[in-house]
Amino acid sequence: MALAETAIGEASSVQALAEVRAGFLGKKGSVSAVLRTIGGLSGEERAAVGQAANQAKERIEAWAAARKRALESADRDREISEYKLDVTLPGHAPPRGHLHPTSQIEREMCAFFAELGYGIEDGPEVETDWNNFSGLNFPEDHPARDLQDTFFVPGGNVLRTHTSNVQIRAMTGRKPPFRFISPGRVYRHDLDGTHYPMFHQIEAVCVDEHVTFADLKGTLFAFARHLFGESTEMRFRAHFFPFTEPSAEIDISWGGRWLEWGGCGMIHPQVLLNCGIDPERYQGFAFGMGIDRTAMIRWDIPNIQLFFDGDVRTAEQF
Ligand code: DAH
């Protein structure tokens, strides 16, 4: 036994220990050999030898286990003390995110108007019929109220179809002069390469005593050139909106053709009245355009769905 205890104590690695242990307890080990002879012994001898051999086996197992723990912990200590941390090695840079192109262009648009003294107004995406339609002078049977375009919410509200709802919200009970913009999400029942059921618009409103269509035009030209460059070509096309009179659509020259950018006009006197503003004394202009559409023009992106499918490879390019 002393032999076993010494041999185990001297085993200098986990590997060597396993070999020493096998020398006693393995299939060909000496203790195992003794146990194999038991069958040939007389009854009395068998009990004595069997007991001694089993005792030896248990003690050897215990010594080996203790030695193994000691060796492993020594290994760990050595590993730790030998480990050299080189703080000058370059690290792994975590990938860095950035703003979605829609957010980038939205911020640019807001920054432009902030410089012109426009405030920012917010409005909800679930809106009343009054703020989205009736207050904006939409007749009861106007096609835009159709299920084809509008998402209705149980209880009579709608998902706002445009940011023009903020005109009613922000102008009601407010004393001119004022000017503001309002960016946000809008919803329409529409899906193809240039339309998506959720998209973003920005609305601009300016109300004062001597506001004219020329102010509207000057503001829009400055805005377009700021966003798309000094040589940007823009045109106004006569149009109809219930909440402006006169009204126009705004086109931008894009890849050799005219692309609709937004709508605009002089705020309809009825809309001013609906908000408690005297249309005899005050006039205003308003316009609204797609923010995603603006990003498409700016970066020559052919398909709006690329913006919303959540593929980071698209976003990484901007
Ligand atoms: N709300 C209109 C639309 O979604 C866009 C628009 C047109 C906004 C004329 C305006 C405006 O403020 O004056 O199509």
Residues whose N, C-alpha, C, O or C-beta is under 5 A from the ligand:
A	BS01	DAH	T161 H162 S164 A204 F241 T244 G263 C264 G265 A286 F287 G288
